[in-house]
Amino acid sequence: MSAATAASSRGLRFNSGNGPGLVPVDIAHPKYMGLVDPGTAFWSLVEKGSLAEVLEDGEFLARYREKASAFHAEMQELRFGLGLSAVYVNPTERCNLNCGYCYIPEGLRKAGGQMDAATLCRALEALKAHFKASLPEGRKASIIFHGAEPLLCKAELREAIERFKDDFRFGVQTNGTLLDAPLAAFLMEHGVGIGLSLDASTAAMAGRTRKTWGGEGVFEKTLAAMDLLRGYQGHNVICTVTRENMASLPELVEFLHQREVPATMLNMLRCTLPAARGLKPRDEEVFPRFMAALERADQLRQQTGRKLVVANFANILVSILAPTARRLMCDLSPCGGGRAFFALAPDGGMFPCSEFIGLPEFCGGNLFAGAIPAALESAAFKKVTGRKVEDIEPCSRCAIRHFCGSPCPAEAHEMSGGMDKPGAFCEFYEEQVRYAFRLIADGRAGHFLWDRWDEGTEDTFEI
């Protein structure tokens, strides 16, 4: 899809019953505005002052009408047709840290369940059997070891990865404090994706929210883990953005770029539990810092020729440019939880997402006692997979609802009291989308995306 432009102004003709439901969107650009069909996620950029002529352009509307049903079908498949292809395996509910914003209840992090090697391998055998029957031949499902802190089970993970290395693509999300040289070498040798957690570029700032149970920061230990992974393209660093660290995001981006980190995520904290809500940044305060961090990443790209991709923003860009090419499934309605992936607790409990572990009503069954398809169809999972922006106010009236998805269901349920409530960062997502459109209008979008991000995509509408 490319910009549609015109030079003069005549009467409007849209949302009349005779044409597509196209909605003008102010993207805060000096030359262009957006034109969006909220139902299909179709968009165009229009010169300011030319909106009326564009909407009366017979060729434009006729060609769009020809494609509108295909756009709708594409979005329906993305939203409702994807099958299970990944599992977040939580081998332990325990953690050696006590981060102030963690979504896992404190009691579980102190003394929760933990898998032994036999139990973990038994779980992977069950998952292997399911995916062998459900995925096309030759396609591997993803297993992401998640938590709490999965490296509390170092020996168990090594055994599982070695045993099932030909059956799954593996990843691990860790705070990095327990990553040693032998384990790092093993994970890199097996091509395991590795996500580390770091919230700031200084020990003092990082230690405000990420600390041990004794209150000590772990900045130096995380840096040691980063050093072990330097040069490995299969790793990334996740920053949880709070009111404590939001002002330092540009400095963090510079710090990560200097250490040759290939990708990061600057994720707004999830407000699922009450403790996290006290750390929530205000949307209007955090977005300028977030945008400054993105701009700093682009400045560094220009200076060095090397990108640091901010993956969560890149996903917003891709949701506009090519919706079905997005890599993350949070910014979509329904989200990927309970349909494209689920989370496995140490006792075999199956939850739509790791955000729901600790909320018993969202357990869809036990892997060791029942079939995965039954969990996917359970009432617990349906609460999540049935959450649609069309049923959420004001999301149902929002032009950008399919670029945002009103995340997160766990957050909405616990913070706002229901699945029919919006997520915690509505205005932040609006500003992200406006900024993304400005980058597209200025021809800069590719600077913020993965190299070769569009391989396998094709243009479906251009005028």
Helices and strands as residue ranges (DSSP letters): E 23-25, E 32-37, E 42-47, H 51-56, H 58-76, I 77-81, E 86-89, H 106-111, H 117-134, E 141-145, G 150-153, H 154-163, E 168-174, H 181-189, E 193-197, H 203-206, H 219-229, E 235-241, G 246-248, H 249-258, E 263-268, H 274-277, H 283-304, E 309-310, H 311-321, G 323-325, E 341-344, E 350-351, G 354-356, G 360-362, H 372-376, H 379-385, G 389-391, G 395-397, H 401-404, H 409-411, I 412-416, H 426-441, G 445-448
